[in-house]
Amino acid sequence: MSGQRAFVAVEVAEKCRARLEKLLPGLGREVKSRMTWARPENWHLTLKFLGQLEPDRVTAAKDALKGVPFEPFTIQPGGGGVFPGMKKPNVLWVGLNAGGPECAALARGINEALAPLGFPEGRPFLPHLTLGRVKLEKGDDWRKLLKELRKVEWPSFTVRRFCLFRSTLRSNGPLYTELAAYGPGARG
């Protein structure tokens, strides 16, 4: 078996995925740019992208993640932004109204656990949920869109675990497979 793409993430509660499903048709009508929108069933908050890994590295990462300190915490999505900036956005995202510091602490713990295995820390962590990726920008008023996005009311939910996922790229979108879960009562 050759390498597999892997990442560590928090799953988004079903009630937030349902809200996203209701939001996407309106966003699709509002945005002129060509976008690849998040699929509600795949929606997650990435804590660390690991990249392409050989099976032995996946096993080592699974074991290292068992030592990450974790206590359940509450998240509430809210607000939003674009990466890298308004002039040429590549990613449209929703931020967090609650749970950001806890997500950042969890991401630090994951980085510390994986650093001895040679995983680089990467760019600074900013907790966000990707709504869509801009494939071809067509002059949208991103400031207006973000102002509207701030009005969206998202439900809060309790994060009870984090997971290591495999990402399989397919023509109709990625398939995410849980490889291990960590937290109280989770299998690792």
N, C-alpha and C positions, 0 to 999 in steps of 0.2 A: 504494500500500500504506500503510495507516495504521500507527500505532505498535505496538510489540510489547513485552511484558514481558520483561525480561532480568535475569540475575544471573550472578555469577562464583562458581564452586564447584570443589570437589575431588570427583571421583567416588569412590564407596566400592567396594572390591574385591568381586568376586563371592563370595568366601568369607564376608565379613561380611553380604552380602545374603542368602546362604543361611541364615546364623545368625538373621537377622531374620525370615526366612520361618518358621523353626521356632519362634521366640519369640512371634510375633503371636497364634496361636490361644490360647495360655495367657493372654496379657495380655487378650485379648478376653473371656475367661471371668472373669478376676479383677476387671476394672474394670466398675463399674455405670454410670458416666457414659457418655453418648452421645459417641462419639469418631469422628474421621476418622483412620484409621491410615495410616502411611507405606506406600507400595507399594514392596516390595523393589527392583523394577526402576528406581525413581526415586530411591532413597536417595542422598543427597549431603550434603556439608558446605558450606553457603553461606559464602562469604568476603565477598561484598558483593551486596546487592540493589540493582539499578539502577532498577527501576520501569519505567514505560511509556516507551518510547523511539521516536522517529521514526527512519527508516532512516539518515539522515545522522549521527545521534548514535550509532547502533550501529556504523557504520563508524569514527567517531572513537574510540569505546571500544575497538574491536578493535585499532586502531593504537596507542593509548596503552598497552594491556596488553602489547604486545611489549617494552616497556622495563622490565618488572618483573623484578628479579633473582630467580632461582629455582634452587635445588639440591634434588634428591630428598631426601625424609626419610621416616621411619617413623611411622605412626599406629597406635595401638591404642585402640579404643573401651573405655569402662569407666565405671562409676558412673552417675550420672544426676541429674536434677532436674526442676523445673517452673518455667515462667515464668508470670506474674510472681512468684508466691509460693504457699505452701501454702493460704492462705485461699480464693483464687479462681484456681486454675490454668487457664491457657489452652493451654499446650504442655507435653507430657511429652517429655523428651529424654534421650539418652545423651551423657555427656561423653567426655573422652579421658584415658586413663591414660598415653599417650605421644604426643608430637607436638603438644601444645598450644602451646608457645612458638614452634615453627616455623610453625604455622598462623597464630598471631597476627602474626608477623613478615611472613608472606606477605600477610595482610590489610592490614597497614600499608603495604606496598609497593604494593598495589592501590589503596588510598586515595590515596596520594601520586601515583600515575600518573594517576588519574582526577580529582583535585582541580582541575587547570587547566581541565578541561572543564566545571566547575561542578557536579560531583557532590558533595553534602554528605557529610561523614564519617559521619554517623549515630550510632547509639548505640554504646557501647563493645562491642568484639568479644569474645564468649565462644564458643570453639569447641564446637560441639555438633551432634549428629545428631538431628533431630526424629523421635520415634517416633509421636507422634499429637497431634492438636489436639482439645481438649475443646470439644464443641459444646453440651452440656448437662450441667453438673456435678450429680451425684446423691449427694454425701456419701461419696465414696470415702476410704479411709484412705491418703492419698498417702505418708505417712511409711513405712508398712508396705510399700507397693508399691516405693518407692525402695530400701528395705532389701533387698528381693528382687532388684531390678534390679542392685544392687551385686554380687550373687553370680554374675551371668551372666559367663561367660568368652568374650571376643571375640577372634578372631584378629587379629594385627597385619598390616599391609601397607605397602608402600612407595608413597608418592605420587610419581609420576614426571611429573605435569603438572597444570595447572589449566585450567579451561575457561570460556568465555563461553557461556551457554545462553539460548535463547529459551524462555519458558514460555507454552504455549497452554492456557487454561482450557477444560475440557470438562465435560460433565455427569457422566462416569464418572471424573473425576480429571484432573489436569494432564498435558500431554504436554510433555516437555523435549526440545529439539533442540539439539545442539551446533552453535554458530556458528563457534567457533575454539578451538584448544587451544594451550597455551603450556608450554614446558619443553624439555629436551633431546630433540631429534628430533621434537617436535610441530609440527604446521602451525599457523601463526598467522594 
